Amino acid sequence: MPENKGWKSPYLLLTVTMLLWGSAFSSSKSVVAQMPHTVAALLRFGGGAIALLAAVALFGRPAAPAVARGGGRAAPASARGGGRAALAGLLGVFAYNGFFFWGLSLAPSLDAGILIPVLSPVLTSAFLLVTGRDRPSGARLSGLALGLAGAVVFFFGAGGSAHGGATRLTGDLLYLLSAVCWAAYTLIGPRVLAGVDPLRATTYATCAGAVLLGALAAPDLGETHWSELPTGLWLNVVFLAIGPAAVANLLYYRGVGAVGPASASLMMFMVPVINTVCAMLFLGESFGGLQALGALVLLSGAVLAVTRGRGPARPRAGTAPTAEKKPSEL
């Protein structure tokens, strides 16, 4: 995608993406408030799977045919890639969103929008350093230490009597499990989904995860009072399925293709800010002072760990940056 200005600017596309992802936390919370969390997860990602299938039909590139050695027939590349993406969807869609929507039934969406997008890169960086897959640096180690310290302060504040309690702390721990699933998906994604178009990979993973979320929600479907659900809720479900799941992914892949994954990953830190504004304005949620301090320390540490104290490098002229994967679950 060329570096265009105006509405085709890649940074504008990425900004719209972050707005959609940032607003998804509070929107999902409002859905969970009116139905079982398992059913809410199914509606969002079942609808998201349909929207992504439509996006593949309209914008997806045809898969290249596989060539077998020795003249024999090989399994189509799309079939092999689809199988790997479906397996990745067990972790990146089903497990991640199972914990996420469960947490939404117990804790404010405000906490989710801080813990999940900010802790995930911290956990990913920590794993790469521990396993020797990345070289340590003073800035990165300092960022990880700050991030982990901020997380401890945040969880401690969640259990306070004024703004939290045991229920909020339990929900935040479920958000932590979601962040672990997200980080694990990020680590296995490049290897498991190698050679698969990102849009198709996200679609396959979402479809597989939606099927499992449907099995999880089956016992609660009969307990949902469908006739009593307001029109506003259905409009919210449609927004979550089409906006954060389908449109945001299309814009993200186009934006990353133009500015590179480093710059795009930095823009991900807009998500906690957008979510905080939405949660406070539309849901009336709030932080305690200790949680706010922990969130600031956690965010500062995550930025330092990801950037290593440097700005993102610009792609060289004439070279296409490598797009990074991003699952559709915020």
C-alpha positions in Angstrom: 0.0 0.0 0.0 1.5 3.3 -1.0 2.2 6.1 1.5 -0.9 8.1 0.6 -2.3 11.2 2.3 -5.9 12.0 3.3 -8.3 9.2 4.0 -5.9 6.6 2.5 -3.1 7.5 4.9 -1.9 4.3 6.7 -1.7 6.1 10.0 -5.4 7.2 9.6 -6.3 3.6 8.9 -4.4 2.4 12.0 -6.0 5.1 14.1 -9.5 4.0 13.1 -8.4 0.4 13.9 -7.3 1.4 17.4 -10.6 3.3 17.9 -12.6 0.2 17.0 -10.5 -2.1 19.1 -10.4 0.3 22.0 -14.2 0.7 22.1 -14.8 -3.1 21.9 -14.0 -3.6 25.6 -16.8 -1.4 26.9 -19.2 -2.5 24.1 -18.6 -6.2 25.0 -19.2 -5.3 28.7 -22.6 -3.8 27.9 -23.6 -7.0 26.1 -22.4 -9.2 28.9 -24.6 -7.2 31.3 -27.7 -8.4 29.5 -27.0 -12.0 28.8 -24.7 -14.9 29.9 -21.1 -14.2 29.1 -20.8 -17.4 27.1 -23.7 -16.4 24.8 -22.2 -12.9 24.4 -18.9 -14.4 23.3 -20.7 -16.6 20.8 -22.7 -13.8 19.3 -19.7 -11.6 18.9 -17.4 -14.1 17.3 -20.0 -16.1 15.5 -21.0 -12.8 13.8 -17.3 -11.9 13.4 -16.7 -15.2 11.6 -19.5 -14.5 9.2 -18.2 -11.0 8.6 -14.7 -12.2 8.0 -15.9 -14.9 5.6 -17.6 -12.2 3.6 -14.4 -10.1 3.7 -12.4 -13.1 2.4 -14.9 -13.5 -0.4 -14.6 -9.9 -1.4 -11.0 -9.0 -0.6 -9.0 -12.2 0.0 -6.3 -13.2 -2.4 -6.7 -16.7 -4.0 -4.3 -19.3 -2.4 -1.4 -20.5 -4.6 -1.7 -24.1 -5.6 0.6 -26.6 -4.0 3.2 -28.5 -6.0 4.1 -32.0 -4.9 7.5 -33.5 -5.3 7.9 -36.4 -7.6 4.7 -35.7 -9.5 2.4 -36.8 -6.7 -0.5 -34.8 -5.5 0.0 -32.5 -2.5 -2.6 -31.1 -0.1 -3.7 -27.6 -1.2 -1.8 -24.9 0.6 -5.0 -23.3 1.7 -6.2 -26.5 3.3 -2.9 -27.0 5.2 -2.8 -23.4 6.3 -6.5 -23.5 7.2 -5.9 -26.5 9.5 -3.0 -24.7 11.2 -5.0 -21.5 11.6 -7.9 -23.5 13.1 -5.6 -25.1 15.7 -4.2 -21.6 16.6 -7.8 -20.4 16.9 -8.2 -22.8 19.9 -5.8 -20.6 21.8 -6.1 -17.2 20.2 -9.9 -17.1 19.9 -11.5 -19.8 22.1 -9.3 -19.8 25.2 -8.6 -16.1 25.0 -12.2 -15.0 24.7 -13.5 -17.6 27.1 -11.4 -16.0 29.8 -12.0 -12.5 28.6 -15.8 -12.7 28.6 -15.9 -14.5 31.9 -13.7 -11.7 33.3 -16.2 -9.2 31.9 -19.0 -10.7 34.0 -16.9 -10.1 37.1 -14.8 -7.0 36.6 -15.1 -3.6 34.7 -14.0 -3.4 31.1 -11.7 -0.6 32.2 -9.4 -3.2 33.8 -9.5 -5.4 30.6 -8.5 -2.6 28.4 -5.4 -2.0 30.5 -4.3 -5.5 31.4 -4.7 -7.3 28.2 -3.2 -5.0 25.5 -0.5 -3.8 27.9 0.5 -7.0 29.7 0.6 -9.1 26.5 3.7 -7.5 25.0 5.4 -7.5 28.4 4.7 -11.3 28.7 5.9 -11.9 25.2 9.1 -9.9 25.7 9.8 -11.7 29.0 9.4 -15.1 27.4 11.7 -14.2 24.5 14.4 -13.1 26.9 14.1 -16.1 29.2 14.3 -18.6 26.3 17.3 -16.7 24.7 15.4 -15.9 21.6 16.0 -12.2 22.1 19.0 -10.3 23.4 18.6 -8.5 26.7 19.3 -4.8 26.9 19.2 -2.4 29.8 16.1 -0.6 28.5 14.2 -3.8 27.8 15.0 -5.3 31.2 14.0 -2.0 32.9 10.8 -1.9 31.0 9.9 -5.5 32.0 10.7 -4.8 35.6 8.5 -1.6 35.5 5.7 -3.5 33.7 5.6 -6.4 36.2 5.8 -3.9 39.2 2.9 -1.9 37.7 0.9 -5.1 37.3 1.4 -6.1 40.9 0.3 -2.6 42.1 -2.7 -2.8 39.7 -3.8 -6.2 41.1 -3.3 -5.0 44.6 -5.5 -2.0 44.0 -8.2 -4.2 42.4 -8.7 -5.9 45.7 -9.2 -2.7 47.6 -12.6 -2.2 49.3 -13.4 1.2 47.8 -13.1 0.4 44.0 -12.7 -3.3 43.9 -13.1 -6.4 46.0 -12.7 -10.1 45.6 -15.0 -10.2 42.5 -13.1 -7.5 40.7 -9.8 -9.2 41.6 -11.0 -12.5 40.2 -12.1 -10.9 37.0 -8.7 -9.2 36.7 -7.0 -12.5 37.1 -9.1 -13.9 34.3 -8.0 -10.9 32.2 -4.4 -12.0 33.1 -5.1 -15.4 31.7 -6.4 -13.8 28.5 -3.2 -11.9 28.2 -1.2 -15.1 28.7 -3.3 -16.7 25.8 -2.7 -13.6 23.7 1.1 -13.7 24.3 1.2 -17.4 23.6 -0.7 -17.0 20.3 1.6 -14.2 19.3 4.6 -16.4 19.9 3.3 -19.5 18.0 1.5 -17.5 15.3 4.5 -16.8 12.9 5.5 -20.5 12.9 2.0 -22.1 12.8 0.5 -19.6 10.3 3.6 -19.3 8.0 2.7 -18.9 4.4 -1.0 -18.1 5.1 -2.6 -14.9 4.0 -3.2 -12.9 7.3 -6.9 -12.2 6.5 -7.5 -15.9 5.7 -5.6 -17.0 8.8 -7.6 -14.7 11.0 -10.8 -16.0 9.4 -10.0 -19.6 9.8 -9.0 -19.1 13.5 -12.1 -17.1 14.2 -14.4 -19.7 12.6 -12.7 -22.5 14.6 -12.9 -20.5 17.8 -16.5 -19.6 17.2 -17.5 -23.2 16.9 -15.9 -24.0 20.2 -17.5 -20.9 21.8 -20.8 -22.2 20.5 -20.3 -25.5 22.3 -19.4 -23.7 25.5 -22.5 -21.5 25.2 -24.9 -24.3 24.4 -26.1 -24.9 28.0 -26.9 -21.1 28.4 -28.7 -20.6 25.1 -32.0 -21.8 26.6 -31.5 -19.6 29.6 -31.4 -16.4 27.5 -34.6 -14.4 27.2 -34.3 -13.7 23.5 -37.6 -11.9 23.1 -36.7 -9.4 25.9 -33.4 -8.3 24.4 -33.5 -4.7 23.3 -32.8 -3.4 19.8 -29.8 -1.5 21.1 -28.1 -4.7 22.2 -28.4 -6.2 18.7 -27.0 -3.1 17.2 -24.1 -3.4 19.6 -23.5 -7.0 18.6 -23.5 -6.1 14.9 -21.0 -3.4 15.6 -18.7 -5.8 17.5 -18.9 -8.4 14.8 -18.4 -6.1 11.8 -16.3 -3.3 13.3 -13.6 -4.7 15.7 -13.6 -8.2 14.1 -13.8 -7.6 10.3 -13.2 -3.9 9.4 -10.5 -3.3 11.9 -8.5 -6.3 10.7 -8.7 -5.2 7.1 -7.5 -1.7 8.0 -4.8 -3.0 10.2 -3.3 -5.3 7.5 -3.3 -2.4 5.0 -1.7 0.0 7.6 1.0 -2.5 8.6 1.9 -3.1 5.0 2.6 0.6 4.6 4.4 1.6 7.8 5.7 -1.7 9.1 5.0 -3.7 12.3 7.2 -1.6 14.6 5.2 1.6 14.0 1.9 -0.3 14.1 2.8 -2.0 17.4 3.4 1.4 19.0 0.0 2.6 18.0 -1.5 -0.4 19.9 -0.8 1.7 23.1 -3.7 3.9 22.0 -6.1 1.1 22.9 -5.9 1.5 26.7 -6.4 5.2 26.4 -9.4 4.8 24.1 -10.9 2.1 26.3 -10.5 4.2 29.5 -12.4 7.1 27.9 -15.2 4.8 26.7 -15.5 2.9 29.9 -15.7 6.1 32.0 -18.0 8.0 29.7 -20.5 5.3 28.7 -20.3 2.8 31.6 -19.4 5.0 34.5 -16.5 2.8 35.5 -13.6 4.2 37.5 -10.1 3.4 38.9 -9.0 3.6 42.4 -5.9 5.7 43.0 -3.7 2.7 43.5 -5.0 1.1 40.3 -4.4 4.2 38.3 -0.8 4.4 39.6 -0.3 0.7 38.7 -1.8 1.3 35.2 0.6 4.2 34.5 3.6 2.3 35.7 2.5 -0.8 33.7 2.0 1.2 30.5 5.3 3.0 30.9 7.2 -0.3 31.4 5.4 -1.9 28.4 6.4 1.0 26.1 10.0 0.9 27.3 10.2 -2.9 26.9 8.7 -2.9 23.3 10.7 0.1 22.0 13.9 -0.6 24.0 14.1 3.2 24.4 14.2 3.8 20.7 11.7 4.9 18.1 10.6 2.4 15.4 12.7 2.2 12.3 11.3 3.4 9.1 11.0 0.9 6.3 13.7 1.4 3.6 12.5 2.8 0.3 11.6 0.2 -2.2 11.3 -2.6 0.4 8.0 -3.9 1.7 7.8 -4.3 5.4 6.8 -7.7 6.9 3.3 -7.7 8.3 2.8 -9.0 11.7 -0.2 -11.1 12.8 -3.0 -9.7 15.0 -5.9 -11.8 16.2 -9.4 -10.3 16.1 -10.6 -10.7 19.8 -10.5 -7.0 21.4 
